[in-house]
Amino acid sequence: MPSQAIQAINVRNQFRGKVKEIIRGDVVSEIDVETPWGIVTSVITTRSVNQLELVVGSEVVALVKSTEVSIARL
């Protein structure tokens, strides 16, 4: 994976990986991201899944803040 980082976020809070599974719901979806350290799971809106054009295999970075995990497309 490229060594890109989202500059405004502390690197310790970023987990790069690939989308392993997407469980779509009407309003929210569950995204499993496979990282070198294990699976990180995020629950985000289905609208965000569509806007980010996430599919299994998409390269992403999981951004962790306290008890929430955000996803950004690389």
N, C-alpha and C positions, 0 to 999 in steps of 0.2 A: 504494500500500500504506500502511496506517496506520503512524504513527511510533512503534510500540511497540518496546520493547527488553527483553531479559531482563536485569534489573538486576545480577545477580551475575556477569555475564560482561562482560569488556572489550569495548566496542563494536567495536574493530578486529578482533575475532575473529568477527564476525557477518556473514553474507551473506544478505540477504533475497532471496527469489525464489519461483518457482513450480515445482512438480514437472513436469518435462518428460517423463520416461520412468521406468518401474519395470520392472526385470527381476527377476521373482520366482524364487526358488529354494526348495527344501524347507526349508532352515535359514536361509540368508541371502539378502538381496535387494540389488540395486544400484539406487540412487536417483540420477537426474540432476536437478539443480536449476538452472534457468536464472536467472541473476542479471544485473544491469546490467554486471557485469565479466566475464561468461562463464559456462560450465558448471562447477558444483561437483558432484562425484560422491561419494556416501557408500555404504558397504557396511554395512548394519545387519541385525539379525535380522528374519526374515519375521514373527515374532511382534510385533515393534515396529511394523512396517508396518501390521499388522492393528489393533493397539491404538491407533495414531495415526490410523487410518482414512485413510491416505494414498492418494490417487488422482491421476492426471494432472490438473494444474490447481490442486492444493492449494497454498495460500500457506504457506510455511515459512520458517524461518530456519536456515541451516546454521551450526553452531557449531564452529569449528576449534580444535583443541588439538593442537599438535605434528603428528603424522602421522595423526591421526584426525579425522573429521568426523562430528558428531552432528546429528540433525534434531529440531526442535521444531515442532509445529503452531501456527500463529498463530490 
